[in-house]
């Protein structure tokens, strides 16, 4: 195995014990706070990324590299025509990912790669979100933890400024803020006033963003609301934001889930997927942090699957 180092002349010793412990905690109980803890460790972590050498690499040059690396035991710096390409993994849904490992112990002993790159996770994340790769994200420790980090999460880690339409900002930020500010009042009003309440909230947020004189292009008929009191501990409102494609933006619908007994709440969004990709499921927490949860449920099974994701419903 040829080991590729970016700057150093020797293989680094990885100390990702706290990161690995945080990943184990998250796999046992997948909360937003635990995911954010993982991201804070990854922001400073060095990881191992498997790679392949160029197909047109000169055999003589290959022998020289193997000699320099002492048969793959010592690191060498590869650049230019000898620079390896990261290996891309593909799941059964057709999604493609970079692989990254927090340490050698996360790989089976029999698993061998032509090259291994040691690099800051930030650099791996920057490459993974580039459109030319067409990736869905990064899989961390695929043989053990198999933690999938989608591109929306990686873009947040990179601090990438993402352009967002006013319609999507309203769906993501304004509606979620209004819901969390007074969950009981929000659910009471949306239950009694339905589309009229959503329309009024939407127009108010739209003019706050674009100015009072902005032309508001939507009508009450552009929105659709369904409310369900599923149990004493779960009330749910579904707000359709793109009925017939009338509303601009990629946020298709929002789900407000509320527990009247404990006053817990969770806000989900379904976002239209990129071309030839499935829709995405997102959640926004009470601090306004938006996280991608993976593929959205198929249309028709949304309510059933989302009910299964509601934190307090899972505890019952």
Buried (B, 14 or more C-beta within 10 A) or exposed (E): EBBBBEEEEEBBEBEBEEBBEBBEBBEEEBEBEBBBBBBBBBBEBBBBBBBBBBEEBEEEEBEEBBEEBEEBEBBBBBEEEBBBEBBBBEEEEEBBBBBBBBBEEBBEEEEEBBBBBBBBBBBBBBBBBEEEBEBBBBBBBBEBBEBBBBBBBBBBBBEEEEEBEBBBBBBBBBBBBBBBEEBEEBBBBBBEBBBBBBBEBBBBBBEEBEEEEEEEEBEBEBBBBEBEEEBEBBBBBBBBBBEEEEBBBBBBBBBBBBBBEEEBBBBBBBBBBBEEBBBBBBBBBBEEBBBBBBBBBEEEEBBEEBBEBBBBBEEE
